[in-house]
Amino acid sequence: MAQTAYIDCINKQPRNDPYHRIINVGGRDGGGWKITTNRAITLINSGEWVFITRPVVGHGRKVIVASRLGHQYLRTEADYDTPDNLLSLPECP
């Protein structure tokens, strides 16, 4: 059974450029954590972990691995409510 972690923050440069990938994701659980996007993709693809966004406002969404032109990246399941769920999270320290 997969473990669940809540993503509270991201790191991305340039922050508002939708064509550059998120570098890290992180959360407050267990005293705080931060991992690379590549590590998160590996953990999701292996079935070891499930990640869910924990926004400041609104509801959380499951994070999934998507692929475009052979490059994998993180995104949330469509909710037709809040676009860019991951990009709306604050920067990780």
C-alpha positions as CSV (number, residue, x, y, z in Angstrom):
1,M,0.0,0.0,0.0
2,A,1.3,3.4,-1.0
3,Q,2.2,6.0,1.6
4,T,0.7,9.5,1.3
5,A,2.5,12.8,1.5
6,Y,1.0,16.3,1.2
7,I,2.7,18.8,-1.0
8,D,2.6,22.3,0.5
9,C,5.3,24.1,-1.6
10,I,7.3,24.0,-4.8
11,N,10.5,25.5,-6.2
12,K,10.5,26.7,-9.8
13,Q,12.6,29.1,-11.8
14,P,11.4,31.2,-13.5
15,R,8.4,31.0,-11.3
16,N,5.7,32.1,-13.7
17,D,6.9,30.4,-16.9
18,P,4.6,27.5,-17.6
19,Y,7.3,26.0,-20.0
20,H,9.9,25.3,-17.3
21,R,9.5,22.4,-15.0
22,I,9.1,22.4,-11.2
23,I,12.5,21.6,-9.6
24,N,11.4,20.5,-6.1
25,V,8.2,19.7,-4.2
26,G,8.0,19.8,-0.4
27,G,5.8,19.6,2.6
28,R,5.5,20.2,6.3
29,D,4.8,16.6,7.3
30,G,7.3,15.0,9.6
31,G,9.2,18.3,10.4
32,G,9.4,19.3,6.7
33,W,10.8,17.7,3.6
34,K,11.8,18.6,0.1
35,I,12.6,16.2,-2.8
36,T,13.4,16.7,-6.5
37,T,10.7,16.4,-9.1
38,N,12.6,13.4,-10.6
39,R,12.5,11.7,-7.2
40,A,8.8,12.4,-6.9
41,I,8.2,11.0,-10.4
42,T,10.1,7.8,-9.5
43,L,8.1,7.3,-6.2
44,I,4.8,7.8,-8.0
45,N,5.6,5.5,-10.9
46,S,6.8,2.8,-8.5
47,G,3.6,3.0,-6.5
48,E,5.5,3.6,-3.3
49,W,4.0,7.1,-2.7
50,V,0.9,9.1,-3.4
51,F,1.2,12.9,-3.3
52,I,-1.7,15.3,-2.8
53,T,-1.5,19.1,-2.9
54,R,-2.4,20.9,0.3
55,P,-3.2,24.5,-0.9
56,V,-3.5,27.4,1.5
57,V,-7.0,28.0,0.1
58,G,-9.2,25.4,-1.7
59,H,-9.1,21.7,-1.9
60,G,-6.2,19.3,-2.5
61,R,-5.8,17.2,-5.6
62,K,-3.9,14.1,-6.3
63,V,-0.5,14.6,-8.1
64,I,0.1,12.5,-11.1
65,V,2.9,12.0,-13.6
66,A,2.2,13.3,-17.1
67,S,4.4,13.2,-20.2
68,R,4.8,15.5,-23.1
69,L,7.2,14.8,-26.0
70,G,8.8,12.1,-23.9
71,H,9.5,14.3,-20.9
72,Q,7.8,13.4,-17.6
73,Y,6.5,16.1,-15.3
74,L,4.2,16.5,-12.3
75,R,0.6,17.8,-12.6
76,T,-2.6,17.3,-10.6
77,E,-5.7,15.4,-11.7
78,A,-8.1,17.7,-13.5
79,D,-10.6,19.4,-11.1
80,Y,-12.1,21.9,-13.5
81,D,-12.0,24.4,-10.7
82,T,-8.4,25.6,-10.0
83,P,-5.9,25.7,-12.9
84,D,-2.3,25.2,-12.0
85,N,-2.8,23.6,-8.7
86,L,0.9,23.0,-8.1
87,L,1.9,26.4,-9.4
88,S,-0.4,28.1,-7.0
89,L,1.6,26.7,-4.0
90,P,4.1,28.9,-2.3
91,E,7.9,28.6,-2.7
92,C,9.7,26.0,-0.6
93,P,12.4,27.3,1.7
